[in-house]
Amino acid sequence: MSTLTALRGPARVVVRQHRKALWAALALLLTGIGSVIAMRVWIAVRSSDELCPDGDMTPCGGGTYLPTYARTSTETFLSEGGTAMVLFAALVGAFVAGPLIARELDSGTFKFAWAQSVSPTRWLVARLALPLVLATAGCAVLMPVYHWGRAFGSDYPYAHGLERYAEGVYPGTGPVLLGYVVLAVALGALCALLLRRTLLAASTTTLLFGLVFVVMTKVRYRLWPPVRLTGGARPEGAVWHVRSGMLTPSGKEVGTENCFTVDGFVDHVACMRHRGGVTQFVDYHPASHFWPLQLVETGIVLVLAALAVVVAFRVLRHRTA
């Protein structure tokens, strides 16, 4: 009997037991897709209120930019689309930890499955594989829809917060989202096996997942060496500005963050020169760094997920020995 065939039975049981939750997940996915489509349609309908092709409601060539409410609302909504998809991954992890695994361990119903020629390993694999396949498939559908929704920003030059490097966009525009889905499922299984209480396992999974995501967000710019420009040059195009400041003759960095409230200086350049700076510098990630950053972060997240899975199966074997 192949592994796939052996998992069909336990997987069907999981589907029957949690069909309401699966329908709710599908409804959530369709709501997200429908919202993006509705926003784009709204922009098209309100395009008659725009005087210029870039979405400006003021006379073309004027010095003031005033977009339609449809554009600003869509921009605000989509600027946090990546974060919303990560929250969806967190919900999947909480579901795996709580209702899917911990509830059965807490109530003892897992013993019935193990008595039906289903080994503990197959039982756990089925509860990992099904949500993982469904969640990754859903995200794989949602990501291109989200990319299509964000494309309206390329039609005019005043879009804000829709760049690929934007904090609320970045997680939903590459493979890192799938990595976070895998991590959420893995953490859910581990917390469920360790804690064996539905609410405690689900809340702990959410907390750990959120902690990993916040830490990765804070260190993301360090995952690939940035490019440095010196001498007053400024990067062009869709770049991620990391840091700027001045260099002393010895090469020591004096950042602009050191000059917000010190010595009473308002002029940052004057402040940095006062501290010994002689040459301006800018550190940034160009557009070409997007995929290396995505792949490195995805790799780190998948390593964490693999460690969580290994520990989860060891805990399972220890408790069933």
N, C-alpha and C positions, 0 to 999 in steps of 0.2 A: 504494500500500500504506500503510495507516494505521500510526501508531507502535506501537499496541497489537499489531497483527498482526505487525509486524516483530520485536517482542520475544518473541513466543511461542516461537519456535525456541530462542533462547539461554536462555530461562527453563526450558524443558523439559530442556535439557542440564544446567543447574544442579541441577534436581530429581533427575535420574538420578544425577549425580555425587555428590550429598551427601544421598541419601535416608536414610542411617543417622543422620546428624546431625539431619535434620528430624524423624525419628521420635523421637529422643532429646529434642528440644525439645518435641515434643508430649507425651511422657511426663512431662517436667518440669512442663509446664503443668497436666496432669491431676493430677499429684501435689499441686501447690499447691491446686487447687480441691478435691480430695478431702480434703486436710488440714483446710481450713476447715470443710467439711461435717462431717467426723468430730469436730472440736472442738465444734461446736454440738450434735451428737447426744450427745456425752459429757456436756455440761452438762445436757441434757434428761433423760438416764438417771439422773444423780446428783442431780436436783432433789428426789428423795424424802428426801435427807439434809439438806435445808435446812429450817429451822424458820420462816423468814420469806420473803416473796416477793422480797425484795431480795438473796437469796443468803446470808443470815446463818445460821450454824449455832448461834448462841447464842440464848437466849430472846428473843423479840421485845420490843423496847423496852429491852434491856439495854445497858449502857455499853460492851460489848466487841463488836468485829466479827470474826468468824472465817468466811471463805468456804470453800467446798469446794475440794478439790484440783483438781477439774475446772475451776472458775472461774479460779483463780490460774494454772494451767498455760495455759489458753486465753488469758488476759490477757497473759501473758508472750510467748506465741507470736505473737499478733497485734500486739503493740506494736512489733514490728520488721518488720511485713509490707511497709510502704512501702520500707524499705531493701532487703528481699529482692527486690522487683520491680526496683529500680534495679540490683541485682547481676545480675539476669536480662538487663537491657539491656546491661550491661557484657560479659556472655558473648556476646551477639549481636555486639557490636562486635569482640570478639576473634576470633570466627568469621569475620566478614567480612574482617578484616585478614589472618588467617593462612590457613586452609584454602581460603577462597573466592577470594581474589585473589592474595596474595603467593606461595602455593604454585605457582600456575600461572605467575606471572612468574619464579619461581626455577627451575622445571623446564623452562620454555620451551613448555609445552603450549598457551599462549595463541596461539601462531603457527598452530596447526592451526585454531582457531576463526576467526581473522582470514582464513585462506586459504579459508574456506567462505562467502564473501560476507557475513561478519559484520564490520562496521566496528568499530574500537576503541571508538568512542563507544557503539554499541549493546551491545557486549560488557560495558562497564563499567556502563551503565544497567541491564542485566539483573541484574548482580550487586549492584546497589544496591536495585533495586525489589523483588525477590523477598523478601529477608530483611526489608526495611522493611515490606512489606504483611503478611507473616506475623507479625512481632513485634508490630506495632501492633494487629493483629486479636486476637492472644493477650492482650495487655495490656487491650484494650477488654473482653474477656470476664472477665478476672481481677479488674479493679477493682470492678465491681458485686458480685462474689462476696465480695471482701474487705470491702466496705462492709456487706454483709449479715452477715458474720461478726462485725464490730465492733459491730453493733447490739445484741448481748447486753449491752454495757456500759451502754446507756441504760436497762436494766431495774433497775439498782440504783445507788446513789449513791457507791459506794466504788471504782469502777473507776479504775485508775491507768495512765497511759501510752497510753490509747486516744483521747485528744482529737485532733481534726483537726490542731491545731497541733503535736502531739508530733513530735519530730525523726524518730522511726522510722516514723511514720504518714503524715505530710504528703506525701511524694513519691508515695504510692500512692493518693491520694484526689482527683486532679484531672488536668487536661491536662498538667501539668508532666512526668508520667511519659512520655507520648507524645513530648514534646519531647526527653527524655533518650534515648529509643529512636532518634529521628532523629539526634541528635548522635553516638551510639555508632556507627551505621552510617556516617555521614559521616567520622568520625575513622578508622574502620577502613579505608575506601577510601583516604584520604589517606596514612596510615602505610604501607599496603601498597605504594602506588605510589612512595613516597619510599624505603622501605627494601628492598623486594623480597626479604625473608627471612621465612619463616613465623613462627618463634618470636619474632624481634626485632620484627616488625610487630605481632603479637598482644599482646606484653607492653607495647610502647610505647603502643598504643591503650588498654589497660587503665589504664596509669599516667596518661595525659593525661585520660582520662574521669574517673578517680577524683579527679584534681586539680581539675577543673572542678566536680565535685559537692561536694567538700569546701569549696571557696571559696564556692560559692553557698549552701551550708548556713550558713556563717559570716556572710555578709552579707545573708541572706534578710530579716531583720527591718528592714533599711534600705531595702528595695525599695519600701516604701509608708510615708508619714509616720504614725507612731504617734499615738495620742490621749494627751493629758496631763491627769491629774487633780491638783489641788493642794489643800492645806489638810487633809490627813489622810483624804480620801475614798478609797475602794477600789473597783475595778471589780468588777462582778458578772457571773455567767454564764461561758460558755466563752470565755475570753480568753487571749491570749498575753502574759504579763508580760515586758516588755522590760528595764526599768530602774527603779530607785527610788532616792530619796535626798532631799536638801533643797536649797533655793535660798537663797543669801545675799541680803542687801538689794540688791546690785548685779545680781542675776540669775544669778550664777555657780552652776554645779551642783556639789554635793558628794554623790557617790554612795556607797551602802553598801559598794561594793567597796573604798573607801579606808579602811574602818574595821575590817578584819578583824584586823590585827596591829599597827596603828600606835598609839603612845602608851599602850599597855596597856589600851585601852578594851574592855570586854566589851559594854556597852550601845551599840548602833550609833547610836541617836538622840542619846545624850549625846555620842558621838564627833563626829557631824556638827554638833551645836550648838557644840561646842568649836572646830570649824573654821569657824564663822561661819554655819552654816545656821539659817534662821529659819522656813522654810515647807516642809513635806513635799510631794513630788511622786511620781507614779507614771506611767511611760510604758507603754502596752500597745496591743495590737492586738485590737479587738473581733471578734466573729464575722463582722461585715460586711466585714472586711478580707481574709477568706480568699480570695475569688475575685480581687480586685485583685492580691494577692500572687502567686497562682498564675499569672495571666495575664502579669504583668510578668516573672516568672522564666521562664515558657515562651517569651516573646518573646526574651529574652536568649539562651536556649539555642538557639532556632531560628536566630537570627542567626549564632551561632558555627557551627552546623551548615551553614548556607548558605555561609559563608566557606570552610569545609573542603571542601565539594563543588566550589566554584568553583576553588579551588587544585588539587584533585585532577584535574579535567578539564584544567586548564592543564598540569599535569605530564604527563598522558597525551598531550596534543597535542604537547608538546615532545619526548617520547621516541619518538613515532611519525612525527614530521615527516621 
